[in-house]
Amino acid sequence: MSSSKIYKLFINGKWINSESGETFPSINPTNEKVIGKFQKGNEEDVDKAVEAAEKAFKKWSEVPTPKRGLILLKIAQLLKQNKEKLARELTMEMGKVIEEARGDVQEAIDMAEYMAGEGRRLFGYTTPSELRNKFCMTIRSPVGICGLITPWNFPFAIPAWKIMPALICGNTIVFKPSSDTPLCATRLVEILERAGVPKGVVNLVIGPGGSVGMSIVKHEKVRCISFTGHKDTGKMILKEAGLKKVGLELGGKNGIIVMDDADLNLALDGVIWGGYGTTGQRCTAASRVIVHKKIKKKFERMLVNRIKRLKLGNGLNIKTDVGPLINKQAQEKSAKYTEIGLNEGAKLLIGGKIPKMKGFFFKPTLFTDCSIDMRICQEEIFGPIVSLIPVKDFEEAIEAINSVEYGLSSSIYTNDMSKAFKAIQKIESGITYINSSTIGAEIHLPFGGIKHTGIGTREGGIEGIHEFSETKTVYIDYSGKLQKAQIDVG
Ligand code: NDP
């Protein structure tokens, strides 16, 4: 792959230039080098993509669903064949360490296979009628043109969580990926094309969120918007989408509770993985650790010892533990929040600095003696910064974990079964792990959050099908006469 290569948009089955005539670079966050140039799409490109999706809809929605499933199986097969190459390009474009990059591609493979299987299910249900000689059932139908807008932190997995269910349900797609990871999006769409997705069914429009993203959101012919990204962008999208079906997967400020009876070595692994994996840039990252006062000192020592050994560097090197942040702004944001934490009176145990090396790195950082109302314990930082909040008992731990506006993922380490079950009920989040970190979603289970993490929609599993299909209720009256529900009560 050459850094001077100019990549294109994919509209109506063709790789084309943008109407804007402009391009922009994608930067490798590890060495700040340009890895390629991409078309800077605009509103006219969106119009063309919607027109293509509209034309393709009739034919695609009439393809028998199991046949659509076969195309998804082909996508899975091609992703598998190219897994290593795709993972390496992902690491180059966003800095994720190679093991996690492979996991990202694997998630896309899993989703394609799972949704291929849905091609032979897509269940509705039957239920008895209150009247004689009448039959009732539900069926699923496609929504129409779906606008899919995705972030950069899982550049294969998150688009796959949306594209695969949207396709199996018979929708057509306008896909707008993050401007930080256009190469991964291009590679994914190349694979969809090779797998035989018909022209116009999936259209890729790369370009700025404010123009390309927003014009998809506002487009009258787009029937569904599925968005993953920042809370403030999500709010804006909800306001502008009008009468569309909208799915939102927004931010998190996830916590891990470590009780005094916990297996501390297990908890240590969980905090390191949850707090510093993907350099803290996961919506499910564990940025708060709520720790029982009895074990606080010991756990702090254990954490600092482990953090000291984390190796920063190029994610392609298997010895690297933590890669860079996605861009300069993200690096500056982590530095700014370190300052905020210090000014708020939190105690810095380790890190807190931009290291002297090329790339957008930030040292894995640990604060302690934090209180729940500090900004570092309330706001999503999206960097390698973890805050320890000491608590005196289980009740205070639950209060602390619930003290944020978000509600995505959560975890508790304890060997006390009753505390574990109470935590399942009392923690306000869409996902709770017991004796495991806050990350590790499996694609056949619903994924999403409560409070300001979303609006109640879920992706993955059967719920992922609901997001991209409409339920139609069907009544078949074979009595041969007019029967009136609620009135013919005899
Ligand atoms: P952003 O909200 O900044 O961007 C997400 C996508 O929205 C990008 O494609 C972006 O385009 C686009 N966009 C930006 N502005 C607009 C707009 N006005 N109208 C329409 N689209 C727009 O989020 P990030 O990419 O920075 O991702 C990080 C955020 O995503 C974090 O808050 C994280 O928690 C959240 N997230 C949530 C997940 C979940 O499942 N709950 C999973 C992963 C991440 P462009 O790149 O061109 O700006």
Boltz pocket constraint, residues with backbone or C-beta under 6 A from the ligand:
constraints:
  - pocket:
      binder: B
      contacts: [[A, 149], [A, 150], [A, 151], [A, 152], [A, 153], [A, 154], [A, 176], [A, 177], [A, 178], [A, 179], [A, 180], [A, 207], [A, 208], [A, 209], [A, 210], [A, 212], [A, 213], [A, 214], [A, 217], [A, 228], [A, 229], [A, 230], [A, 231], [A, 233], [A, 234], [A, 236], [A, 237], [A, 249], [A, 250], [A, 251], [A, 252], [A, 282], [A, 283], [A, 380], [A, 382], [A, 408], [A, 448], [A, 453]]
      max_distance: 6.0
